[in-house]
Amino acid sequence: MNEKKDFIHLLQEEGIRFEIGNPNMLSTSSHYMEQVDERSVAIFYELFKEDEDIKIMIHDYHKRKTRSTGVIKKFIKNKKIKYTSKVRKVNGIESYFEINIRCRVNEIKIKQLLHHIASKDIIGAPNSDLDYFIIGVTNKQIYHLYDDRGLDIFLPSESRRADIKNKYQTWVLSE
């Protein structure tokens, strides 16, 4: 099974899905995006600390390397950070282009990156077909903000999963 299916399986079967944007608010209102930003950042920092090693995995389903790398570069503070890239195949067919970046949380403009990801459908961003997965190198937690409506997280620890679910219970979408 490829990594994308592994991530999707973990997120769907064992993850927690959060409602980030209030569906009763207009997505173009400033209050709506403030809520989206606050919630996505709050949950991110529940999973990852500033000095923690993370891996950012970007999937580009149109397989355009220059576009994918150009997008992420503007969110990297430390310009010495390198990335790897490859075309991923599913059943022997090229499926998507994958970029992997290993860094520390404090080397990335996290708030701006999360805002960019959440805004992609609202502002009609040209890179809206990119998926971003942020993975804890040590703790193996997965964070996937898919757009302004919500995000999925995976935590290997059942007790940690229960703690997060309890703390943010009003944001958790029904299972």
C-alpha positions as CSV (number, residue, x, y, z in Angstrom):
1,M,0.0,0.0,0.0
2,N,1.4,3.5,-0.8
3,E,1.9,6.2,1.8
4,K,-1.1,8.2,0.7
5,K,-3.5,5.3,1.2
6,D,-1.7,4.6,4.5
7,F,-2.3,8.2,5.6
8,I,-5.9,8.2,4.4
9,H,-6.6,4.9,6.1
10,L,-5.1,6.1,9.4
11,L,-6.9,9.5,9.2
12,Q,-10.3,8.0,8.3
13,E,-10.2,4.9,10.5
14,E,-8.3,6.0,13.6
15,G,-8.1,9.8,13.2
16,I,-10.1,12.7,14.5
17,R,-11.9,15.0,12.1
18,F,-12.4,18.6,13.3
19,E,-14.7,21.3,11.9
20,I,-12.5,24.3,11.4
21,G,-14.9,26.7,9.6
22,N,-18.4,27.4,10.9
23,P,-20.7,26.2,8.1
24,N,-23.3,28.7,9.2
25,M,-21.0,31.7,8.5
26,L,-20.2,33.1,5.1
27,S,-16.7,31.9,4.1
28,T,-15.8,35.3,2.8
29,S,-16.3,37.0,6.2
30,S,-13.3,38.0,8.2
31,H,-14.8,36.4,11.3
32,Y,-15.0,33.1,9.4
33,M,-11.3,33.1,8.5
34,E,-10.3,34.2,11.9
35,Q,-12.0,31.2,13.4
36,V,-10.4,28.9,10.7
37,D,-7.0,30.3,11.5
38,E,-7.4,30.1,15.3
39,R,-8.7,26.5,15.3
40,S,-6.1,25.2,12.8
41,V,-3.2,26.8,14.6
42,A,-4.5,25.7,18.1
43,I,-4.8,22.1,17.0
44,F,-1.4,22.2,15.3
45,Y,0.3,23.4,18.4
46,E,-1.4,20.7,20.4
47,L,0.4,18.2,18.3
48,F,3.8,19.9,17.6
49,K,6.2,22.0,19.7
50,E,8.4,24.8,18.2
51,D,11.6,22.9,18.4
52,E,10.1,19.6,17.2
53,D,11.3,17.8,14.0
54,I,8.6,17.4,11.4
55,K,8.3,16.2,7.9
56,I,6.1,18.1,5.5
57,M,4.8,16.0,2.7
58,I,3.1,17.7,-0.3
59,H,1.2,15.7,-2.9
60,D,0.7,17.4,-6.2
61,Y,-1.9,15.5,-8.3
62,H,-0.9,17.3,-11.5
63,K,2.8,16.3,-11.1
64,R,4.3,19.7,-11.6
65,K,7.5,19.9,-9.6
66,T,8.3,23.5,-10.1
67,R,4.9,24.7,-9.1
68,S,4.8,22.5,-6.0
69,T,8.3,23.5,-4.8
70,G,7.6,27.2,-5.5
71,V,4.6,27.2,-3.2
72,I,6.3,25.8,-0.2
73,K,9.5,27.9,-0.5
74,K,7.7,31.1,0.6
75,F,6.8,29.4,3.9
76,I,10.3,28.3,4.8
77,K,12.3,30.6,7.1
78,N,15.6,28.6,6.9
79,K,16.5,28.8,3.2
80,K,19.2,26.1,3.8
81,I,16.5,23.4,4.2
82,K,16.5,20.9,1.4
83,Y,13.7,18.8,0.0
84,T,13.4,15.6,-1.9
85,S,10.9,14.9,-4.6
86,K,9.6,11.9,-6.5
87,V,6.7,10.7,-8.6
88,R,4.5,8.2,-6.7
89,K,2.9,5.3,-8.6
90,V,-0.3,3.5,-7.7
91,N,-0.8,0.2,-9.5
92,G,2.2,1.0,-11.7
93,I,0.6,4.3,-13.0
94,E,2.0,7.7,-12.1
95,S,-0.4,9.1,-9.6
96,Y,1.1,12.2,-8.0
97,F,4.2,14.1,-7.4
98,E,5.5,14.1,-3.8
99,I,7.7,16.6,-2.1
100,N,9.2,15.8,1.3
101,I,10.8,18.5,3.6
102,R,12.3,17.6,6.9
103,C,12.8,20.5,9.3
104,R,11.8,21.9,12.7
105,V,8.5,23.6,13.4
106,N,10.3,26.9,14.1
107,E,11.9,26.9,10.6
108,I,8.5,27.2,8.9
109,K,6.0,30.1,8.9
110,I,3.4,27.8,10.3
111,K,0.5,30.3,10.7
112,Q,1.0,31.5,7.2
113,L,1.2,28.0,5.7
114,L,-1.9,26.9,7.5
115,H,-3.8,30.0,6.4
116,H,-2.6,29.4,2.8
117,I,-3.9,25.8,2.9
118,A,-7.2,26.7,4.5
119,S,-7.8,29.6,2.0
120,K,-7.1,27.6,-1.1
121,D,-10.8,26.9,-2.0
122,I,-12.1,30.3,-0.8
123,I,-9.8,32.5,-2.9
124,G,-9.6,30.1,-5.8
125,A,-5.9,29.6,-5.4
126,P,-4.2,28.0,-8.4
127,N,-2.5,25.4,-6.1
128,S,-5.7,24.1,-4.6
129,D,-5.0,20.6,-5.7
130,L,-2.0,20.2,-3.4
131,D,-2.4,18.1,-0.2
132,Y,-0.2,18.9,2.7
133,F,0.5,16.3,5.4
134,I,2.6,17.3,8.5
135,I,4.1,14.4,10.3
136,G,5.9,14.3,13.6
137,V,9.3,12.6,13.0
138,T,9.5,11.3,16.6
139,N,5.8,11.1,17.7
140,K,4.4,9.9,14.3
141,Q,1.4,12.2,14.7
142,I,-0.2,13.3,11.4
143,Y,-1.9,16.7,10.7
144,H,-3.8,17.2,7.5
145,L,-5.7,20.5,7.0
146,Y,-7.6,19.8,3.8
147,D,-9.3,23.2,3.5
148,D,-11.3,25.8,5.4
149,R,-13.9,23.3,6.4
150,G,-11.8,20.9,8.4
151,L,-8.7,19.0,9.3
152,D,-7.9,15.4,10.2
153,I,-5.3,14.3,12.8
154,F,-3.9,11.0,13.7
155,L,-2.3,10.3,17.1
156,P,-0.8,6.9,17.8
157,S,-1.5,7.1,21.5
158,E,-5.1,6.3,22.4
159,S,-4.9,8.3,25.6
160,R,-3.6,11.3,23.8
161,R,-6.3,10.9,21.2
162,A,-8.9,10.9,24.0
163,D,-7.4,14.0,25.6
164,I,-7.5,16.0,22.4
165,K,-11.0,14.8,21.6
166,N,-12.1,15.8,25.0
167,K,-10.4,19.2,25.0
168,Y,-11.8,20.2,21.6
169,Q,-15.1,18.2,21.7
170,T,-17.2,21.1,20.3
171,W,-15.0,21.1,17.2
172,V,-15.0,17.3,16.6
173,L,-17.3,16.3,13.7
174,S,-19.5,13.3,14.5
175,E,-18.1,9.9,13.8
